[in-house]
């Protein structure tokens, strides 16, 4: 897998002859698109309860993903391309582990949090943003393709599990009360008999 990862990385990583605007766009995508996506979610939450649900899902999911990425990086500290002297790193990252990509995990988490909306366009637009962020991390030489693929899968899994968990909360709250109602009816029937 390492060979395929390195080959794909070298295909996407920006070389020395790329135009300056492409590096500026990749830096913008990497640094600002995740925040703009979060801002769009927050604005939507101000106006619609379904967007509020998606926003709450995204915020809880982002916290969970951040914790998971930190745990994975601590347990399995896989180096970034710079460690192997591969490609050009256009942004300094130091020797921190890179698997999975936190930037990609966060944006894919926020994007998949929108799957609960009745409209598909917001999620597709957010997935486009997330894919652009993932591309920028490769283009700038900061991650291997496996880092961003794992991040996308982790983001999708966590946001879907969190959304399902949030939907269960009202059922759990009403469960004891509704479970007590049949017993009360049964007791009243026994008393009448």
C-alpha positions as CSV (number, residue, x, y, z in Angstrom):
1,X,0.0,0.0,0.0
2,X,2.9,2.4,0.8
3,X,4.1,2.2,-2.9
4,X,0.6,3.1,-4.3
5,X,0.2,5.8,-1.7
6,X,3.6,7.4,-2.6
7,X,2.9,7.2,-6.3
8,X,-0.6,8.8,-6.0
9,X,0.9,11.5,-3.7
10,X,3.6,12.4,-6.3
11,X,0.9,12.6,-9.0
12,X,-1.1,15.2,-7.0
13,X,1.6,17.1,-5.1
14,X,2.4,20.5,-6.6
15,X,5.8,20.6,-8.4
16,X,8.2,23.5,-8.6
17,X,6.7,24.8,-11.9
18,X,3.1,25.1,-10.8
19,X,1.5,28.6,-11.1
20,X,1.5,30.7,-7.9
21,X,-2.2,31.1,-8.0
22,X,-2.7,27.3,-7.6
23,X,-0.7,27.3,-4.4
24,X,-2.6,30.3,-3.1
25,X,-5.9,28.6,-3.9
26,X,-4.7,25.4,-2.2
27,X,-3.6,27.3,0.9
28,X,-7.0,29.2,1.0
29,X,-8.8,25.9,0.6
30,X,-6.8,24.3,3.4
31,X,-6.9,27.2,5.8
32,X,-10.3,28.8,5.3
33,X,-12.8,26.5,3.6
34,X,-13.3,24.4,6.8
35,X,-14.2,27.6,8.7
36,X,-16.5,28.8,5.9
37,X,-18.3,25.5,5.9
38,X,-18.9,25.7,9.7
39,X,-20.1,29.3,9.2
40,X,-22.6,28.2,6.6
41,X,-23.9,25.5,8.9
42,X,-24.3,28.1,11.7
43,X,-26.1,30.6,9.5
44,X,-28.5,27.8,8.3
45,X,-29.1,26.9,12.0
46,X,-30.3,30.4,12.7
47,X,-33.2,30.1,10.3
48,X,-34.4,26.4,10.2
49,X,-34.8,23.7,12.8
50,X,-33.5,21.0,10.4
51,X,-30.3,23.0,9.9
52,X,-30.1,23.3,13.7
53,X,-30.2,19.6,13.9
54,X,-27.5,19.3,11.3
55,X,-25.4,22.0,13.1
56,X,-25.7,20.2,16.5
57,X,-24.8,16.9,14.8
58,X,-21.8,18.6,13.1
59,X,-20.5,20.1,16.3
60,X,-20.8,16.9,18.4
61,X,-19.3,15.0,15.5
62,X,-16.4,17.4,15.1
63,X,-15.5,17.0,18.7
64,X,-15.7,13.2,18.4
65,X,-13.6,13.2,15.2
66,X,-11.0,15.5,16.8
67,X,-10.6,13.1,19.8
68,X,-10.5,10.0,17.5
69,X,-7.9,11.5,15.2
70,X,-5.7,12.4,18.2
71,X,-6.1,8.9,19.6
72,X,-5.2,7.3,16.2
73,X,-2.2,9.5,15.8
74,X,-1.0,8.7,19.3
75,X,-1.6,4.9,18.9
76,X,-0.3,4.7,15.3
77,X,2.0,7.6,14.6
78,X,2.3,7.4,10.8
79,X,4.6,10.0,9.3
80,X,3.8,12.6,6.7
81,X,5.4,12.6,3.2
82,X,8.2,15.0,4.4
83,X,9.5,12.2,6.6
84,X,10.3,10.2,3.5
85,X,11.6,13.2,1.6
86,X,8.7,12.8,-0.9
87,X,7.5,15.7,-3.0
88,X,7.5,19.4,-1.9
89,X,5.9,20.6,1.3
90,X,4.6,24.0,0.5
91,X,3.5,24.6,4.1
92,X,5.7,23.6,7.1
93,X,4.1,20.9,9.3
94,X,7.0,19.6,11.4
95,X,7.2,16.0,12.4
96,X,3.7,15.5,13.6
97,X,1.9,12.3,12.5
98,X,-0.4,12.8,9.5
99,X,-2.8,9.8,9.6
100,X,-5.6,10.6,9.3
101,X,-5.8,14.2,8.1
102,X,-7.5,16.3,10.6
103,X,-8.5,19.0,8.1
104,X,-10.1,16.4,5.8
105,X,-11.8,14.6,8.7
106,X,-13.3,17.8,10.0
107,X,-14.7,19.0,6.7
108,X,-16.0,15.6,5.7
109,X,-17.6,15.3,9.1
110,X,-19.4,18.6,8.7
111,X,-20.4,17.7,5.1
112,X,-21.9,14.3,6.1
113,X,-23.8,15.9,9.0
114,X,-26.0,17.5,6.3
115,X,-27.3,14.1,5.1
116,X,-30.2,14.4,7.5
117,X,-31.5,17.4,5.6
118,X,-34.4,16.8,3.1
119,X,-32.5,18.5,0.4
120,X,-29.4,16.9,-1.3
121,X,-27.8,20.1,-2.7
122,X,-26.4,21.4,0.7
123,X,-24.7,18.0,1.4
124,X,-23.3,17.8,-2.2
125,X,-22.0,21.3,-2.0
126,X,-20.4,20.6,1.4
127,X,-18.9,17.3,0.0
128,X,-17.4,19.4,-2.8
129,X,-15.8,21.7,-0.3
130,X,-14.5,18.7,1.7
131,X,-13.0,17.1,-1.4
132,X,-11.3,20.4,-2.2
133,X,-9.8,20.6,1.3
134,X,-8.6,17.0,0.9
135,X,-7.1,17.8,-2.5
136,X,-5.4,20.9,-1.1
137,X,-3.7,18.8,1.7
138,X,-2.2,16.5,-1.0
139,X,-1.4,19.3,-3.4
140,X,0.5,21.2,-0.7
141,X,2.5,18.0,0.2
142,X,1.1,17.6,3.7
143,X,-0.6,14.2,3.5
144,X,-0.7,10.9,1.7
145,X,-3.8,9.9,-0.2
146,X,-4.5,7.3,2.5
147,X,-4.6,10.0,5.1
148,X,-7.4,11.9,3.4
149,X,-9.3,8.7,2.4
150,X,-9.3,7.4,6.0
151,X,-10.3,10.9,7.1
152,X,-13.3,11.0,4.8
153,X,-14.5,7.5,5.9
154,X,-14.0,8.5,9.6
155,X,-15.9,11.7,9.1
156,X,-18.8,9.9,7.4
157,X,-19.0,7.2,10.0
158,X,-18.8,9.5,13.0
159,X,-21.4,12.0,11.7
160,X,-23.9,9.3,10.8
161,X,-23.5,7.6,14.1
162,X,-23.8,10.8,16.0
163,X,-26.9,11.8,14.0
164,X,-28.5,8.5,14.7
165,X,-27.7,8.8,18.4
166,X,-29.2,12.3,18.5
167,X,-32.4,10.9,16.9
168,X,-32.6,8.3,19.6
169,X,-32.6,10.7,22.5
170,X,-36.3,11.7,22.3
171,X,-37.2,8.0,22.1
172,X,-35.1,7.2,25.2
173,X,-36.7,10.1,27.1
174,X,-40.3,9.0,26.2
175,X,-39.6,5.3,26.6
176,X,-40.1,5.0,30.4
177,X,-43.2,7.1,30.4
178,X,-44.8,5.3,27.5
179,X,-43.7,1.9,29.0
180,X,-45.5,2.8,32.2
181,X,-48.8,3.7,30.5
182,X,-49.7,0.0,29.6
183,X,-48.9,-1.1,33.1
184,X,-51.2,1.6,34.6
185,X,-54.0,0.5,32.3
186,X,-53.4,-3.2,33.2
187,X,-53.5,-2.3,36.9
188,X,-56.8,-0.3,36.5
189,X,-58.3,-3.3,34.7
190,X,-57.2,-5.7,37.5
191,X,-58.7,-3.3,40.1
192,X,-62.1,-3.2,38.3
193,X,-62.2,-7.0,38.0
